[in-house]
């Protein structure tokens, strides 16, 4: 066992090691799911399609014009970051047996991996439909796409595991035992919301009333505060001063983004919103 190098045999030992992998999951997830990709442009409902938004020719994108849909489109047409989330989740899950911590401690971190894995497969299914389902972090052989319903079922299976294992938001802690205030961590409420989204998506896709009933069940559970205390804003002022602010009472899941992320996220829509915070609205910027 090397004394100076980090390897699989000497890394996965402590809660701090598990947290380090989770931080990478956060970073990949933030990049994968906080950017506006071409699928969002294609699916946006609008009376008129704006010729260009953030420099992208939306009409060309929607019509799959080869000059707009090209290899140079980069992250807008790639599922790489979403699969990076899945890889790092699998990395944690595949090496769970190496940790030298209690089962309760280990389950806490594995639950986070299940949540993000479920989120990643849902986002992939929503944007891409049929897609590969890698089983292990060590898989290297090329694999084909699986039908979209299998991808959605993979999302559901992981989200259900997460929901059964995750704590409420106010019970989160970091590896050092400190309280976590961030809402980019998986929680029981976030897992319930994810399940509501997946079942609603699959129910609409297949015209399956049973899935739609399950979506309603999880959404109702959140509204009834069985998944944590989430409170809808009472008026427009509270939307601006609380709901849109970091970790607002209405918020269930969010990525931590600040001004230093401006180039990283590549979309001013997420960053420049700070100009409008406050009530009444600042309309001079």
Residue pairs with C-beta under 8 A, 6 or more apart in sequence:
1 7
1 9
1 10
2 10
8 95
8 98
9 98
11 17
12 18
12 95
12 96
12 98
12 99
13 98
13 99
13 100
14 99
14 100
14 101
14 175
15 101
15 105
15 109
15 175
16 175
16 176
17 99
18 92
18 99
18 101
18 106
18 109
18 175
19 109
19 174
19 175
21 88
21 91
21 92
22 92
22 109
22 112
22 113
24 88
25 85
25 88
25 89
25 92
25 112
25 113
25 116
26 184
26 255
26 256
28 81
28 84
28 85
28 88
29 85
29 116
29 119
29 120
29 184
29 255
30 184
30 255
30 256
30 257
30 261
30 265
31 75
31 81
31 264
31 265
32 81
32 82
32 84
32 85
32 120
32 123
33 82
33 119
33 123
33 255
34 255
34 257
34 265
34 267
34 270
35 75
35 76
35 265
35 266
35 267
36 54
36 267
36 269
37 75
37 76
37 77
37 127
38 56
38 61
38 69
38 73
38 76
38 77
39 126
39 127
39 128
41 53
41 56
41 58
41 61
41 62
42 61
42 62
44 58
49 58
49 59
49 62
50 58
51 57
51 58
51 59
52 58
54 267
54 268
54 269
56 68
56 76
57 65
57 68
60 67
60 68
60 69
61 68
61 69
69 77
75 81
75 266
79 124
79 127
79 128
79 131
82 120
82 123
82 124
83 120
83 124
83 132
83 134
85 116
85 117
85 119
85 120
86 117
86 120
86 121
86 134
87 134
87 137
88 137
89 113
89 114
89 116
89 117
89 120
90 113
90 117
90 134
90 135
90 136
90 137
91 137
92 109
92 110
92 113
93 110
93 113
93 114
93 117
94 136
94 137
94 138
96 106
96 110
99 105
99 106
107 165
108 165
108 167
110 165
111 161
111 162
111 165
111 166
111 186
112 162
112 166
112 185
112 186
114 158
114 159
114 161
114 162
114 165
114 186
115 158
115 159
115 162
115 166
115 186
115 190
115 191
115 194
116 186
117 158
118 154
118 155
118 156
118 157
118 158
118 159
118 161
118 162
118 191
118 194
118 198
119 155
119 159
119 194
120 155
121 133
121 151
121 152
121 154
121 155
121 158
122 152
122 155
122 159
122 194
122 197
122 198
122 201
124 131
124 151
125 131
125 148
125 151
125 152
125 155
125 201
126 201
129 148
129 151
130 145
130 146
130 147
130 148
130 151
131 145
131 146
131 148
131 151
132 143
132 144
132 145
132 146
133 143
133 146
133 150
133 151
133 154
134 143
148 205
149 202
149 205
149 206
152 198
152 201
152 202
152 205
155 194
155 198
156 195
156 198
156 199
156 202
159 191
159 194
159 195
159 198
160 195
162 186
162 191
162 194
163 188
163 191
163 192
163 195
166 186
166 187
166 188
166 190
166 191
167 187
167 188
168 187
168 188
168 189
168 227
168 228
169 183
169 185
169 187
169 188
169 189
169 190
169 228
170 228
170 229
172 179
172 180
172 185
172 187
173 179
173 180
174 180
181 247
182 247
182 256
183 190
183 246
183 247
183 251
183 252
183 253
183 254
184 253
184 254
184 255
184 256
187 228
187 252
187 253
188 227
188 228
189 222
189 227
189 228
189 230
189 252
189 253
190 252
190 253
192 218
192 221
192 222
192 227
193 218
193 219
193 222
193 227
193 252
193 253
194 253
195 214
195 215
195 218
196 215
196 216
196 218
196 219
196 222
197 215
198 215
199 211
199 212
199 214
199 215
199 218
200 211
200 212
200 215
202 208
202 211
203 209
203 210
203 211
203 212
203 214
203 215
204 212
221 227
222 228
222 230
222 252
228 252
229 249
230 249
230 250
230 251
230 252
231 249
231 250
232 250
233 239
233 242
233 243
233 248
233 249
233 250
236 279
237 279
239 250
240 276
240 277
240 278
240 279
240 281
241 278
241 279
242 248
242 249
242 250
243 249
243 250
243 251
244 273
244 277
245 277
246 254
246 256
247 254
257 265
257 270
257 271
259 271
259 274
261 270
261 271
262 268
262 271
265 271
275 282
275 285
276 282
276 285
